[in-house]
Amino acid sequence: MHVLVDVPVTGRVVGPDGKPLPGVTVLVRGTTVGGTTDADGRFALRAPEGSTLLFSFIGYIGQPVVVTSANASNVSVTMREDTQKLNEVVVVGYGTQERGSVTGAISSVNGAELAKQPVPDVTQALQGKVAGVTITSNGGTPGGSAGSSVRVRGITSAGNNNPLYVIDGFPIGSSDSGNELQGISPDDIETIDILKDASATAIYGVRAANGVVLITTKHGKAGQSNVNVNAYNGVQSVARRLNLLNAQEYAVINNESRIAAGKPIVVDRLRDPASLGTGTDWQDLVFRRARIQNYSLGVNGGSDKASYALSASYFQQDGIIIGTNFERYTLRANGEVKLGRLLKVGNNIQLTHLSDRQVTTNSGEYGTIQQLIRIPAIIQPYRSDGYWYEPTGSTDNFIEENPLASAQRNDQRYVQNRILTTFYAELEPLKGLRFRTNVGADLLFSTFNSFAPSAPPFPGVTSRYATAGASATSSYVPSYLIENTATYDKLIADKHQVTFLLGQSAQEFNYSNVEAYRTGYLRNDLRVINAGPINTLLANAGTINSPQHLASYFGRLNYEFAGKYLFSAIARYDGSSVFPPGEKFGFFPGASVGWRISEEPFLKGNRAISNLKLRAGYGRVGNPLNAGRFAYLYSINFGITYPFGPEPQTINTGGAPTRLSNPLLRWENNNQANVGIDLGFLDNRIEASIDFYNRNSPNLIAPVPVSYASGTYESVNTNAASAYNRGIDFSLTTRNFIGSNGGFSWTTSVTLSAFKTKLESLGAGVPYNGGNTLAGDPIVRYAAGQPFGSFYGYVADGLFQTADEVAKAPKQENGTAPGDIRFKDLNGDGMITAADKTFIGKPNPNFTFGITNTFNYKGFDFSFFINGSQGNQIYNQNRYLLESALYGSFSGGTITLNRWTGPGTSNDVPRAIDSDPNRNLRVSSHFVEDGSFVRLKNVTLGYTLPASLLSRISSKQIRFYVTGQNLITLTHYTGFDPEVSASGVDLGIYPQSRVFTGGVNIGF
């Protein structure tokens, strides 16, 4: 029998930075034998040879080490930070709470995780990282100017569904574009906490229906002084291109189309397609390899009396579409000073300057992407003098604008300067009792200046750019905030933890702008607005909105008994100046309970089930964004004509009411219920969280038509509709391998979000449309019984193959023939009319997901992130453009080479015939595609220099890394990119870029 012999074991424990860790617990597994490390991180004990030592410390992942004769005299352990446990204190709105005590649905992301991705807008880095939060890019514009669609637990309204963003305690205004965080450097962010259910968000009341995103920037800590330098530089390229017709293919299709319609070929050079060759590759000219770079410097530190954090950053990104670029400078200063024993004061201030040049995309007929697809390859890009070539019908069979000119001609730039600052003072006269005043301002100054120069003269050319013009817009959008809170925190009899909060908040919002236009400039080198001739016919304009005010009173009670039984109650009373008298104020309550079963005696200390907590909550919150400014008032419009007097009557122009008032208009309410469970297994090596929620919106705003007998004709915004949104959030983290002494470790994180939404009733309202195609037909329709944003149109049923099929089918158009799309006669009246339209798709996914795997070995780290969306459809307007070559002078895609040319040749791509007599391009399911995708979003490989080398240069960390972004996308979607915004309508979106970067993180 082998007898285990105790041997002396000594060693040292250090942190990731190589510095000693005092107070680390060292235990022999399965026994009570152990000790703790001293101030130098050293320990000494006796343990059997072959036994396992367990090293544990708050905020770090436990490390096992097997005792052997070889290592017993010098055990070396490097502890790794547990980012989840370090983030145990979460921001909950007007305070913080330990993660274990949270009863609402709150998710947190560490800033270090966000900074790993080379993105300009931090919302893009959140994609796939948080269960219950669906983020869709609105395009790949540089600087993230197109914004992102952020949906916290689905959709609650037909209007604005963006969450409320709160930065260091200051709620900022919402934007329809979704680029509210464009001015914040991801390197400045410490944590992001997302409040997802009403029991948590009710503390923000009328603005919380779409969720609340709390952003905490970096602050200094006592006893630590740090200097951090982060830099990366990279290159971008378009991730995917479309297959477009070359010159010869275009001529073949165009000739066939005109001949089928009985029209002559009007451009002589098209008569011999083979002589044209491939022609101009417009994608090569419009798309480019583009640079991206970021540099940031941060300094923070402090003592027991004061702390500070200073940072500066520069971000620059050229767009992959020629003529687009973005540049951002940020400065941030956060500080706190203790004035004696009772009082501390502090500030957070951010200064941002950004400069942006974009082109029109995803907005209808005249965007650069649309022009790129439609311009034929037979057209040359430049004139002989180097200026952009301007196509003509007689020479080129095309009269639209050259996409190179539309992207580059205008000397235009958007500039924004922003000051976001808060100042606070906190008094603690008694232990646990704190009074806090928070005063802040968000001052946003922006200008947009554009000069369109005239074209230089050229023999035989009458330019569309013969006249130079300019426009200038200047806006000022300030917001002011004052808040006062009182918090009392008390532990009674070592079991009853009570925290009580009372507060008041007042915020004011202002907006003003001025617009000026000039035309007829005599020269192109004087490009300021006041250098042009005054023209009183141009519509110069200005706006000064009356201030909006929000007055609020709120409270919260948190109670915890013995660390096991949890209760939280929230109430907020909000008043908004934009609603009618009698409807300005509303009450928004929320409550939740929790049971930490793993703290019960029968389960406490169980390694197999190390965490088990049940949560349940209910609350009501609001959304004021869809009512409109003073929409409850009568609307009187001018420029309305009316005949007066006896025959012959005189036509007079004047003003008249066009919309009735609605004195009962109020914000949209959202009632939310949530049930969740948090799980941990095997000493939390496996952690999971599952939430089920049900959200009901009983009074959504919808347009209600009026009787013409009222003397008005505009629909009235009314709280008439109702909807529901139900879903599940799931997150899982597994620590698959935990290495010691820098050994191999592997962690996997998975998030999954699924929701189902339906507009239940429109009440007195009627179905209404939203979103247009290039032809002006609506794509989106809101109706009872349908998901929000559903596509509406005809149902395509293949192609007619023979004349007999056309004759037997319901009548479509006078020119319908074999090779045209067959549309379904849904009402059975024998004709295809607007009555046969139905719902043909939805933009909302069945579920979205994200998977992150992180590997560490010695100084190397490797991670990859996969995200995806499943079950959503896209209305692909690009295909409309790609197939337009079949019906006119536009070019298109090689998909038209597979067109119908006789029975059995195609059942998908219609025949070529000029003018589209069957209206094949009408809104129909023919253009609806599966938008599901799986994307290798990010791959990062890094190496951190060893501590032995860093100590020689007095550095805490030097890490080199390379990153690839948007590397592989698996999808059946045929457009540039399956991420086309939450609307699901692709009108020529700015494509996503594939990005390769290399960078360095340096810490001192």
Residue, then its C-alpha position, 0 to 999 in steps of 0.5 A: m500500500h502506497v502511503l502519502v507523505d507530507v512534504p514542505v511546499t513553498g511558493r509565490v503567487v502573483g497577479p497578471d501584472g507580475k506583482p505579488l498578491p497578498g491574502v490569496t487562500v491556499l488549501v489542500r483539496g479535500t482538507t481544511v489544511g491551508g493558509t494565505t499568502d503574505a505581503d510578498g505573495r509567498f506561502a509555506l505549508r505541508a501537503p502530501e505529494g501528489s495532492t492538489l493545492l487550490f488557490s483562490f482570491i476574490g476577483y480572480i479565477g481559482q487555480p489548481v496546482v498538483v504538488t510534485s517533488a519537482n515543484a514543491s520547493n518553488v510553486s509559482v502561480t499567476m492568478r487570472e482576473d475573473t472579469q465576471k466577478l470583478n464586475e459583481v458591482v453593477v450600476v442600476g441607475y442612481g446607485t450600484q448593487e452587488r450582482g448577487s443581490v440583483t433581482g431584475a434583468i441586468s446584463s453587464v459588459n466590461g470595457a476591456e472586452l469592448a475595446k478589443q474590436p476596431v470599431p468607431d461606435v461602441t454599440q457595434a462592439l456590443q453586438g452578440k455580447v448581451a443576451g436580449v439585446t439585438i444590434t443591427s448595423n445600419g451600414g458600414t459608413p466610416g465612424g459609424s455615422a449610419g448608426s446601429s439599430v439597438r433593440v433591447r428585448g425586441i420591438t414595442s412600437a411602430g416608431n422609435n425603439n431606441p433605448l435610453y443612454v445614460i453616460d456617467g449619470f447624464p441621460i442623453g437625447s435619443s436619435d432616430s439614426g442610432n448613432e448617439l454613442q458615436g462621440i465616445s471612445p471605446d477606450d474610455i469605457e469602464t463598464i456598460d450595464i443594460l437594464k432590460d426589464a421594467s422592474a429595473t428600468a422603472i427608475y427611468g420611468v417615461r423614457a425606459a420602455n426600450g431599455v436603459v443602457l448605463i455607461t460608466t467611464k474610467h475613473g481613478k482608484a486609490g493607491q494605483s497610478n497607471v499610464n495606458v497607451n493603446a494604438y492600432n492601425g489597419v486596412q479595410s476593404v469591401a467584404r463582398r461585391l455584386n456580380l454586375l454586367n460587363a459592357q458586352e453583357y449589357a449590350v446583349i440584354n439591352n438590345e434584346s429588351r428593346i427588340a422584344a418591345g418593338k423599339p429600335i436600338v438607338v445607340d449604334r455601338l450597342r449593335d455589336p456587343a462583342s466589340l465592347g469587351t468588358g468595359t468599366d468596372w465601376q465597383d473597382l472605381v467606387f470601392r477602395r482599400a481604406r485606412i483605419q487608425n486609433y490612438s489613445l492615452g490614459v492616465n489615472g490614479g489617486s489616493d485616499k483623498a483624491s482620484y483622477a482619470l485623464s484620457a485623450s484619443y484620436f480615431q480616423q477612418d476612411g470609408i471603403i466608398i471613395g469620398t467618405n471619411f471620418e475623424r474624431y478627437t476626444l478629451r476626458a477628465n474625471g476626478e473626485v476629491k474628498l473635502g474632509r470626512l463628510l463631503k466629496v465632490g467630483n466631475n466628469i467632462q468629455l470634449t468631442h470634436l468629430s468631422d465627417r464626410q458621407v455620401t447618400t446610401n440606403s435612401g432611395e433612388y439617388g444613392t451612390i450604391q444605386q448609381l453604381i449598380r445602374i450605370p452601364a459598363i459601356i460608359q467611361p468614368y472620365r473625360s479627356d480633361g480628367y473631369w468626371y464623364e457625364p453620360t448622355g442618352s444619345t451616346d450612352n443610352f443612359i442619363e443618370e449621374n456618374p457615381l464617381a461625381s456624386a460621391q466626390r463632387n460636393d465639397q461637404r463636411y459635417v462637424q460636431n463639437r460636443i461638451l458632456t459634463t456633470f458635477y456632483a457633490e455628495l455629503e455623508p453626515l451619518k454612516g450610510l446616509r448620503f445626500r447627492t446633487n448632480v448637475g450637468a449639461d450636454l452641449l452639442f454644436s454642429t454644422f454642415n457645409s456643402f459647396a457644389p462647384s460648377a464643371p469646367p467647360f468642355p467642347g460639345v458638352t452641356s453639363r448638369y453641373a453648369t451652376a455652382g451652389a452652396s448650403a450651410t446649416s448650423s445647429y445648437v442642441p443643449s440639454y441641462l440636468i439637475e438631480n438630487t438624491a438621498t440614499y440610506d444604507k443600513l445592515i440591521a442585526d447582521k441579517h437585514q440589509v436595507t437600502f432606500l433611495l429618494g430622488q428628484s430630477a429635472q431636465e431641459f431640452n432645446y433645439s435651434n438651427v439655421e439654414a442658408y442656400r446660395t446658387g449662381y457662384l461665379r467662381n469655384d474657389l470662394r466656397v463660403i455661403n456668403a460669397g454667393p449671390i443672394n436669391t430671395l427665391l431660395a428657401n432659407a430657413g431657421t428653427i427655434n423650438s420652445p424648450q421641453h422639460l421633464a420633471s421627475y420624482f422617484g424612489r427605490l427600496n431594496y431589502e435583503f434578508a440573510g443574503k437569501y431573500l431579496f426584494s426591490a420596489i421602484a416608483r417614478y412620477d414623471g411629467s413632460s411638457v410636450f403633452p396636453p394639460g391633464e396628461k402631462f404626468g404619469f406613474f411608473p412602478g416596478a417590483s421584483v423578488g429573488w431567492r438565492i437558493s444556493e445560500e440555503p443550508f441544504l445547498k450552501g457549500n455545494r460545489a456541484i451547484s455553486n449558484l442558484k437564484l430565482r428572480a421575478g419582476y413586474g413593472r410599467v414604463g413609458n415611451p414618449l418618442n412617438a407622440g411628436r412635439f405638441a401633436y395634441l394641438y390643432s394643426i393649421n397649414f398655409g398655402i391652401t386654396y379655396p374658391f370664394g364669391p359668385e361665379p366666376q369664383t376667385i381662388n384665394t390662398g390662405g391657412a386652414p385647420t388640417r388636423l384636429s386636436n387630441p387633448l387625451l394624447r399621452w406617451e406609450n406605456n409598456n407593461q413588462a413581466n420577467v422570470g429568470i434563473d441564474l445558475g452556477f455549477l462546479d465552483n461556477r466553472i459553468e454559469a448560465s442565466i435564463d430569462f423569460y419575459n412578456r411585454n404588453s403595450p396597451n396604448l400605442i400611438a397610431p394614426v386615426p382617420v377623421s371624417y371630412a365633415s370635420g373640415t380637416y383631412e390629416s389623421v390624428n395621432t391617438n393612443a389606439a393600438s396595442a401589441y405584445n412582445r414575448g421572448i427568452d434571453f439565454s447566456l452561458t459561460t464555461r471555463n473549459f480548461i483552467g491552467s496554472n502557472g500560465g498554462f493552457s486555459w479556454t473559456t467559452s461564452v454564448t448568448l442567445s436572444a429570441f422574441k416574437t412580436k405582434l401588433e394585436s389591435l389598431g383600435a379606431g385606427v386603420p392599417y397604414n404604410g411605411g417605407n417606399t421602394l424606388a417606384g414609390d410603392p410602400i413596402v412596410r405595412y402595419a396591421a392588426g395580427q402582424p409583426f411590426g415592420s412586416f413587408y406587404g405586397y403581391v405574392a410571386d408564383g414563378l413565371f408564365q412559361t406559355a401563352d396558354e398559361v397566361a390565357k388561363a390565369p387571372k388577368q394581370e396587365n394588358g402586356t402580360a406574356p410568357g416569361d413574366i412573373r405570375f402573381k397569385d389571385l388571393n381574393g379569387d376575383g379573376m384579376i390581379t389588383a391591389a386587393d391581392k396584396t398580403f404580408i410577404g415577410k418580416p424583418n424580425p429574426n426568430f433568434t440572434f446569437g453570439i459565441t466567443n471562445t478565448f484561449n490563453y497559453k503562457g503569454f499568448d491569447f487567441s479569441f474568435f467571436i461568431n455572431g448570427s441571425q436566423g429567421n428574418q427576411i430582407y426586402n432586397q431592393n438591390r435585386y430590383l436594381l439588378e433586374s432593372a436591366l431587363y426593362g430599360s436603359f439601366s445596367g444590372g447584375t449577371i442574374t439577368l443572364n439567367r433570364w427567361t428566353g423560352p419555355g422551361t429556361s427559367n422560373d425565377v428571372p423574368r424575360a427582357i422587355d423594355s418598359d416592364p409591361n407586366r410590372n414585374l418590378r412591383v413590390s412582391s415576394h419576388f424580392v424577399e430573401d432569407g436574411s439569416f447569416v452566420r458571421l465570423k465577426n472577430v479573430t484576435l491573436g495577441y502576445t504579452l511580454p513576460a513579467s521578467l522582461l517588463s520589470r527591466i523597463s518598468s512596464k506593467q504590460i506590453r501586448f502586441y496583437v493582430t485582429g481581423q473583423n468581418l472575415i467570413t459571412l455565411t448567408h443566402y442573401t444576395g445583396f452586399d451584406p445581410e445587416v441592413s438595419a432593423s427595418g429589413v429593407d435594403l435600398g442600397i446600404y453602405p456595405q460592411s468592410r473587412v478589416f485587418t488591424g495590428g496594435v499594441n497595448i502598453g501599460f506603466 
